[in-house]
Amino acid sequence: MERDEHKLHATSFGAAAVAYAAHRPDYAQAAVRWALEAAPGPRVLDLGAGTGKLTATLLAAGVGADAVAVEPDGAMLAELRRALPEVRALQGSAESIPLPDGSVDAVVAGNAMHWFDMAVAGPEIARVLAPGGVLAGLWNVMDDSVAWVDGLARVSGPAAVGPRDTPASWRAATERMHLLATGSPRFGSPQQAGFDHGQLRTADSLLATLATRAGMIVMPEEDRTAVLARVRAYLASRPETSAGEFTLPMQTSVLRVRRL
């Protein structure tokens, strides 16, 4: 993806903030616990926090997280503050984090780390992390080992189900994501893990979820309508998804590294 196109996708979510809050899945609590098990303390920054999906899981996972959220988009941040008024939520970005040096024990990012400019964000994340602190990216991916989900991914196309949206493609796309363009070592060796998850959906709500993907948001209306119609026809054709509610098989996949 070219730099300008990448920026367009990265900044597209505010236009769908309400739908994002309503339809995007939460994260597997076991994934959050694994991400944070090596953190030296309870202070956790949710970076690129969006509408607070991962922040809410941090609070529910029983890890005793003292959470702060940082999000660049005003519309997304407003949804987070509405949903989680008890959480300290600041406007800022991965490239300019509004926190002091060494002020958090872990930085987590839910379906957001691939939007960071790690040449700039990497040193910023290292700056706010305490020694031995943890950086963890979490992604919700569709389990395409299930036949109908594999078919859904192929029918939907890359704008809706992209290069980090199934387990194998996620593993390949993220294994070096923490590295900086300069090659300066600030983080240790990566660890990757996946945790089974699922989201209760209907055809309508799954279509609404896919419509919150960046590639779909920036797509011309005519093309987006055509993609969603194709997916609707596919869901209607499958016995697993044609009769009302169904569970979308997923994983929460985690990339975890420690600050050197």
Residue pairs with C-beta under 8 A, 6 or more apart in sequence:
1 9
6 115
8 218
9 115
9 214
9 215
9 217
9 218
10 115
10 214
11 72
11 73
12 214
12 217
12 218
13 20
13 50
13 73
13 76
13 212
13 214
13 217
14 73
14 74
14 75
14 76
15 75
15 217
16 211
16 212
16 217
17 51
17 73
17 75
17 76
17 78
17 79
18 79
19 208
19 211
19 212
20 50
20 51
20 76
20 79
20 212
21 51
21 52
21 53
21 79
21 83
22 208
23 205
23 208
23 209
23 212
24 50
24 51
24 53
24 111
24 140
24 209
24 212
25 53
25 140
25 197
25 199
25 209
25 248
25 250
26 53
26 54
26 56
26 57
27 53
27 54
27 57
27 110
27 138
27 140
27 197
27 252
28 57
28 195
28 196
28 197
28 251
28 252
29 57
29 60
29 61
29 62
30 195
30 252
31 138
31 193
31 195
31 197
31 252
31 253
31 254
32 54
32 57
32 58
32 61
32 63
32 108
32 138
33 61
33 62
33 63
34 193
34 195
34 254
34 256
35 106
35 108
35 134
35 136
35 138
35 254
35 256
36 44
36 63
36 65
36 106
36 108
36 134
36 136
38 134
38 256
38 258
39 105
39 106
39 133
39 134
40 105
40 130
40 131
40 132
40 133
41 105
41 130
42 63
42 64
42 65
42 66
42 105
43 66
43 68
43 103
43 104
43 105
43 106
43 130
44 58
44 65
44 66
44 67
44 68
44 104
44 105
44 106
44 107
44 108
45 67
45 68
45 69
45 70
45 97
45 99
45 104
45 106
45 107
45 108
45 128
46 52
46 54
46 55
46 58
46 67
46 68
46 69
46 70
46 108
46 109
46 110
47 70
47 94
47 97
47 107
47 108
47 109
47 112
47 116
47 125
48 70
48 71
48 72
48 93
48 94
48 109
48 110
48 112
48 113
48 115
48 116
49 55
49 69
49 70
49 71
49 76
49 77
49 80
49 89
49 110
49 112
50 71
50 73
50 76
50 79
50 80
50 110
50 111
50 112
51 76
51 79
51 80
51 83
52 69
52 79
52 80
52 83
52 84
52 87
52 89
53 110
54 108
54 109
54 110
54 138
55 67
55 69
55 80
55 84
55 87
56 83
56 84
58 65
58 67
58 108
59 65
59 67
59 84
59 87
67 87
67 88
68 87
68 88
68 89
68 90
68 99
68 104
69 80
69 84
69 87
69 88
69 89
69 90
70 89
70 90
70 91
70 92
70 93
70 97
70 98
70 99
71 77
71 80
71 89
71 90
71 91
71 92
72 91
72 92
72 93
74 91
77 89
77 91
80 87
80 89
81 87
81 89
90 98
90 99
91 98
92 98
93 121
94 109
94 112
94 113
94 115
94 116
94 117
94 120
94 121
94 124
94 125
95 116
95 117
95 120
95 121
95 124
96 124
97 124
97 125
97 127
97 128
99 128
100 128
101 127
101 128
102 127
102 128
102 129
102 130
102 131
103 128
103 130
104 128
104 129
104 130
104 133
105 129
105 130
105 133
105 134
106 129
106 133
106 134
106 135
106 136
107 125
107 128
107 129
107 133
107 134
107 135
107 136
108 135
108 136
108 137
108 138
109 116
109 136
109 137
109 138
110 138
110 139
110 140
111 138
111 139
111 140
112 137
113 137
113 174
113 177
113 255
114 137
114 164
114 173
114 174
114 177
118 177
118 178
118 179
118 180
118 181
119 180
119 181
119 182
122 178
122 179
122 180
122 186
122 187
123 180
123 184
123 186
125 135
125 259
126 186
126 187
126 259
129 135
129 259
130 259
131 259
132 258
132 259
133 258
133 259
134 256
134 257
134 258
134 259
135 178
135 187
135 256
135 257
135 258
135 259
136 254
136 255
136 256
136 257
137 174
137 177
137 178
137 254
137 255
138 252
138 253
138 254
139 164
139 165
139 170
139 174
139 252
139 253
139 254
140 197
140 250
140 251
140 252
140 253
141 164
141 165
141 166
141 167
141 170
141 194
141 250
141 251
141 252
141 253
142 149
142 152
142 153
142 161
142 165
142 166
142 248
142 249
142 250
143 149
143 166
143 167
143 196
143 249
143 250
143 251
144 150
144 153
144 166
144 167
144 168
145 167
146 249
148 238
148 240
148 241
149 248
149 249
151 234
151 238
152 161
152 231
152 234
152 235
153 161
153 165
153 166
155 230
155 231
155 234
156 210
156 227
156 230
156 231
157 227
158 215
159 213
159 215
159 216
159 219
159 227
160 210
160 213
160 215
160 216
160 227
160 231
161 210
161 213
162 213
162 215
163 169
163 173
164 170
164 173
164 174
167 194
167 251
167 253
170 253
171 192
171 253
174 192
174 253
174 255
175 190
175 192
175 255
176 190
177 255
178 187
178 190
178 255
178 257
179 187
180 186
185 260
186 259
186 260
187 257
187 258
187 259
187 260
188 257
188 258
188 259
188 260
189 257
190 255
190 256
190 257
191 255
191 256
191 257
192 253
192 254
192 255
192 256
193 253
193 254
193 256
194 251
194 252
194 253
194 254
195 251
195 252
195 253
195 254
196 249
196 250
196 251
197 250
197 251
197 252
198 247
198 248
198 249
198 250
199 209
199 247
199 248
199 250
200 245
200 246
200 247
200 248
201 209
201 245
201 246
201 247
201 248
202 244
202 245
202 246
203 232
203 235
203 236
203 241
203 242
206 231
206 235
206 241
206 248
207 228
207 231
207 232
210 216
210 227
210 228
210 231
211 217
211 224
211 228
216 224
216 227
219 227
235 241
235 242
236 242
240 246
